[in-house]
Amino acid sequence: MPGIAVDVRLATEAELEAVTALLVAQLREHRVQTPEAKIASAIQGLLRHPERGRILVALEGGRPVGVAALSFAWPLEYADRSAWLEELYVEPAARGRGIGTRLLRAALRVAAEAGAIVVDLEVEADHQRAARLYAREGFRSLARTHWVRTLEPVDEPRAPAPPAEITGGCFCGAVRYRVGATTRDVSHCHCRICRRTTGAPFVTWATFSAAAFVFTAGTPAELRATSRAVRQLCAACGTALTFRETARPGSVDVTVGSMDHPDAIVPAAHIWTASQLAWLRLGDDLPRHPGGDPAERDVEP
């Protein structure tokens, strides 16, 4: 519609539903039947992990009408970082007004800013309109045939089930503990206090019922970094052990790294990511909360 401004920018999680709808429409045009829920999950993964790729959205009058999806790779062919333009789509009613060109140019700029030295893409043989767009923007056709083979899923190794009783202690062995209960939740904490009190980029905590936790050897030292909580640690070797918050008297958070069998405790989220170190890049798809876990509750006795 002439006169309506078009804004092209990086998509946000607030636009996940609209971006998913556009990309599903694009994939269905190409006879790709990947379930919508899986597409949405993949888009969310890119939005949360920009090191994997970028999603750009074109908004006309504030409404998403086009989308471009980039994925990053490091192919030996280029011996450097590259970007694969997976999808470029403008809804039919908005075509013919240069929105696809703007999306493409923005995607090229974003790829270059991310360090990619080349952008690859593919065009189906009967999509000549798209081919002409890419030719105008400097792409060249390669005499290659795209081959693909699906793979059977491989069972991922599963972490052992958490034991009914968990034991652990400090590095030097002066302080030991036992927890006679399963964990309520496990989170990677990126807050500045956890970082400063341990010297680690982040700390992984598991929450238990305070009534089920007991020190079986030694007496830990205590640190009150703030008025709202007390941290317990070994006075001899400095190992961080527990975190007890005044607002959650029925709970105790225990450092997973101090456990005898930490592999049995599987993290479920990242918290206080607003304080995460800028250079830290983690490849998991766990939920990320800028502050505390909004679902956190005190453990019932």
Summary of the structure (lengths in Angstrom):
residues: 301
radius of gyration: 25.2
end to end distance: 61.8
largest distance: 76.0
contacts: 818
relative contact order: 0.11
helix: 25%
strand: 29%
